[in-house]
Amino acid sequence: MSVLPLTVAVLVAGGTYLMLQAGLVRIIFGITLLSHGANLMLLAAGVSAWRTEPLGTEGASRSADPLPMAFVLTAIVITLAVTVLMLALARIGGDDDTYQMPDTGEDHHG
């Protein structure tokens, strides 16, 4: 069994688990792990097992497809920007989703 599908499975499973947690920072890390799993899937779509580097001396017939690599590079940049933005919003917002509201003494049974 190849290591790449197992790595993708672990990243996607870990990202899904973290996205289902209560803390905003955990959700952000889950999204980041999930995007890394998607990036590995895009790289695997390039099928570089029988090809060489994109700009090698072998010629155009054996060179790797640069399109999946460009997609992954774009996805990495977008993921970094979104992660930094979400972490900044979590810091400014104080991670409100885990804050417990104090009991006001009001009767909620109406």
N, C-alpha and C positions, 0 to 999 in steps of 0.2 A: 504494500500500500504506500502510496506517495505521501509525503509530508505536507504538501501544499493544501490538499482538500481537508486534511485534519486540522491544519492551522486556521483555515477559513472557518471551519465548523466551530472551533474553540472561540475564535473572535466573535462570531455571530451569536453564539450561545451566551458568552459572557456579556456582550453588549445588550442583548435582549434581557438578560437577568438584571443588569444594572438599570436599564430603562424602566423596569417595572418596580423599582424601589421608590421610597417616599422622598428622599432628599434630592434637591435640584442639582447639586454637584454630582451626585451619582448618576442622574439622568444624563448630564452633559458628558460624563466619562463613558457612559453606555453608548451614546450617539457616536462618540469618537471611536470606540472599539468597533462598532458596526460599520463605520465608514472605512476603517482599516481593512476589515474583512471584504468589503465591496471592492476596495482598491486591489487586493490580492486576486479577487475574481476577475477583475478587468485585466490584470497582468497575465493571468492564466489563459484568458481569451486570446492573447497574442500568439499562443502556441510557439514559444521560442525554443522548444526542446530540440528541434532539428535545424534551427537557424543560428546565425552568429549575431554579432553586434549590429546595430542599425547602420553604422558607417564603416563597416569592415572592408577588407581588401578582397573579399570573396566575390564581389559583384552583386548585382541587384537580385539575382535569382535565389541566393541563400541569405540575404540580409533580413533581419527581423522587421516585423511590421511596426513602424513608429507610431501608428495611431493609438493603440492601447496605452503606450507609454505616455503619449501626450494627454490622453484622458486621465490617467492616474496622476500625472503632475498637476493638472488643473484641479482634480478632486482633492489633492493634498492641500493646495493653496486655499481652496474654498473651505475645506474642513478646518484648517487652522484659523481662518478669519471668523468663521461661525463659532468655533470653540472659544476664542478669545472674547468675542462679543457676549456669548452666553455666560461665561465666567464673570465678566465685568458686570453684567446685569444681576447675576446672583450675588455678587459682592455688594452692589449698590442696594439691591432689594433686601438684603439680609437673609436670604434663603427662607422666605416666608412660609413655604409649604410644610415645614416641620415645626412651626411655632404653635404652641398650645394656647388657645384663648383662655384667659382666666375666667373663673366662675363668677358671674355677676349676681347670683342669688335669685335671678328671675326664674319663674316657673315655666318650663318649656312644654308642659303637658297640656296646656291651654284649656 
